[in-house]
Amino acid sequence: MRKTIDNAEMLDILKDVKLKAKKRQLTTISDKSQLSTEDKFKISLCKFFVQYLNEHKMKPIDLHKQTGIEQSRISEILHYKITKFTIDKLLVWLNVLAHHSPKIREHLHFLEEAMSMPILPVKQAKKLTSDIKKVASEKSRSFAF
Protein backbone atom coordinates (compact mmCIF):
# COMPACT_ATOMS: atom_id res chain seq x y z
CA MET A 1 0.00 0.00 0.00
CA ARG A 2 1.29 3.43 -0.94
CA LYS A 3 1.79 6.10 1.64
CA THR A 4 0.46 9.54 0.81
CA ILE A 5 2.55 12.56 1.61
CA ASP A 6 0.93 15.73 2.82
CA ASN A 7 2.11 19.22 1.89
CA ALA A 8 4.15 19.74 5.06
CA GLU A 9 6.09 16.52 4.52
CA MET A 10 6.65 17.44 0.86
CA LEU A 11 8.02 20.85 1.87
CA ASP A 12 10.38 19.21 4.39
CA ILE A 13 11.66 16.84 1.71
CA LEU A 14 12.22 19.71 -0.73
CA LYS A 15 14.06 21.74 1.93
CA ASP A 16 16.36 18.77 2.61
CA VAL A 17 17.08 18.32 -1.09
CA LYS A 18 17.83 22.04 -1.55
CA LEU A 19 20.03 22.09 1.55
CA LYS A 20 22.06 19.10 0.34
CA ALA A 21 22.45 20.63 -3.12
CA LYS A 22 23.58 23.94 -1.62
CA LYS A 23 26.07 22.16 0.68
CA ARG A 24 27.49 20.21 -2.25
CA GLN A 25 27.79 23.42 -4.27
CA LEU A 26 29.69 25.14 -1.47
CA THR A 27 32.29 22.41 -1.10
CA THR A 28 33.05 21.38 -4.66
CA ILE A 29 34.73 23.15 -7.53
CA SER A 30 32.35 23.55 -10.40
CA ASP A 31 33.56 26.56 -12.40
CA LYS A 32 37.30 27.10 -12.15
CA SER A 33 37.16 30.36 -14.10
CA GLN A 34 35.31 31.96 -11.18
CA LEU A 35 37.90 31.01 -8.56
CA SER A 36 39.68 33.67 -6.56
CA THR A 37 43.46 33.78 -6.24
CA GLU A 38 43.06 32.41 -2.72
CA ASP A 39 41.05 29.43 -3.99
CA LYS A 40 43.58 28.71 -6.73
CA PHE A 41 46.34 28.76 -4.13
CA LYS A 42 44.38 26.34 -1.93
CA ILE A 43 43.96 23.99 -4.89
CA SER A 44 47.67 24.10 -5.64
CA LEU A 45 48.44 23.20 -2.02
CA CYS A 46 45.89 20.36 -2.05
CA LYS A 47 47.66 18.91 -5.08
CA PHE A 48 50.73 18.21 -2.94
CA PHE A 49 48.66 15.86 -0.78
CA VAL A 50 47.13 14.12 -3.79
CA GLN A 51 50.52 13.69 -5.47
CA TYR A 52 52.11 12.42 -2.25
CA LEU A 53 49.36 9.84 -1.84
CA ASN A 54 49.66 8.71 -5.45
CA GLU A 55 53.46 8.58 -5.46
CA HIS A 56 53.55 6.49 -2.29
CA LYS A 57 50.54 4.38 -3.29
CA MET A 58 48.91 5.17 0.04
CA LYS A 59 45.33 5.27 1.20
CA PRO A 60 43.96 8.28 3.08
CA ILE A 61 43.90 6.24 6.30
CA ASP A 62 47.64 5.59 5.91
CA LEU A 63 48.25 9.32 5.53
CA HIS A 64 46.21 9.92 8.69
CA LYS A 65 48.32 7.39 10.59
CA GLN A 66 51.55 8.86 9.26
CA THR A 67 50.74 12.53 9.91
CA GLY A 68 48.06 12.58 12.59
CA ILE A 69 45.87 14.82 10.43
CA GLU A 70 42.19 14.02 10.95
CA GLN A 71 40.73 11.61 8.40
CA SER A 72 37.88 13.98 7.62
CA ARG A 73 40.34 16.79 6.85
CA ILE A 74 42.42 14.53 4.62
CA SER A 75 39.28 13.57 2.72
CA GLU A 76 38.33 17.23 2.27
CA ILE A 77 41.82 18.07 1.02
CA LEU A 78 41.93 15.13 -1.40
CA HIS A 79 38.51 16.08 -2.78
CA TYR A 80 39.48 19.75 -3.09
CA LYS A 81 36.72 20.95 -0.77
CA ILE A 82 38.46 24.27 -0.49
CA THR A 83 35.71 26.09 1.38
CA LYS A 84 36.28 23.82 4.37
CA PHE A 85 39.70 25.21 5.35
CA THR A 86 41.91 28.28 5.20
CA ILE A 87 45.28 28.68 3.53
CA ASP A 88 47.05 28.97 6.87
CA LYS A 89 45.55 25.71 8.13
CA LEU A 90 46.43 23.99 4.86
CA LEU A 91 50.01 25.21 5.20
CA VAL A 92 50.16 23.83 8.75
CA TRP A 93 49.06 20.41 7.48
CA LEU A 94 51.46 20.64 4.54
CA ASN A 95 54.27 21.38 6.97
CA VAL A 96 53.39 18.18 8.84
CA LEU A 97 53.50 16.27 5.56
CA ALA A 98 56.84 17.92 4.70
CA HIS A 99 58.42 15.98 7.57
CA HIS A 100 57.82 12.86 5.46
CA SER A 101 58.62 14.28 2.03
CA PRO A 102 61.80 16.06 0.96
CA LYS A 103 60.03 17.14 -2.23
CA ILE A 104 57.28 18.94 -0.32
CA ARG A 105 59.83 20.40 2.09
CA GLU A 106 61.70 21.80 -0.91
CA HIS A 107 58.52 23.34 -2.34
CA LEU A 108 57.67 24.97 0.98
CA HIS A 109 61.20 26.35 1.17
CA PHE A 110 60.76 27.77 -2.33
CA LEU A 111 57.49 29.44 -1.27
CA GLU A 112 59.22 31.00 1.71
CA GLU A 113 62.02 32.31 -0.50
CA ALA A 114 59.57 33.67 -3.07
CA MET A 115 57.60 35.51 -0.39
CA SER A 116 60.72 37.18 0.94
CA MET A 117 61.77 38.54 -2.46
CA PRO A 118 61.13 42.16 -3.38
CA ILE A 119 58.15 42.96 -5.56
CA LEU A 120 59.14 43.32 -9.20
CA PRO A 121 57.84 45.92 -11.63
CA VAL A 122 55.02 44.56 -13.79
CA LYS A 123 57.11 44.15 -16.97
CA GLN A 124 59.80 42.19 -15.14
CA ALA A 125 57.20 40.03 -13.37
CA LYS A 126 55.50 39.20 -16.69
CA LYS A 127 58.84 38.34 -18.29
CA LEU A 128 59.81 36.14 -15.35
CA THR A 129 56.42 34.38 -15.43
CA SER A 130 56.79 33.80 -19.17
CA ASP A 131 60.30 32.39 -18.72
CA ILE A 132 59.14 30.05 -15.93
CA LYS A 133 56.23 28.79 -18.04
CA LYS A 134 58.60 28.20 -20.96
CA VAL A 135 61.02 26.17 -18.83
CA ALA A 136 58.16 24.20 -17.26
CA SER A 137 56.72 23.45 -20.69
CA GLU A 138 60.10 22.26 -21.98
CA LYS A 139 60.59 20.04 -18.93
CA SER A 140 57.15 18.46 -19.30
CA ARG A 141 57.84 17.73 -22.97
CA SER A 142 61.17 16.10 -22.14
CA PHE A 143 59.38 13.69 -19.78
CA ALA A 144 56.73 12.76 -22.38
CA PHE A 145 57.00 9.32 -23.92
Protein Blocks (a to p, Z undefined) as FASTA:
>chain_A
ZZdddfklmmmmmmmmmmmmmmmmmmpcfblmlpcfklmmmmmmmmmmmmmmmmnopafk
lmmmmnopafklmmmmmnopaklpcfklmmmmmmmmmmmomklmmmmmmmmmmmmpccdd
fklmmmmmmmmmmmmmmmmmmmpZZ
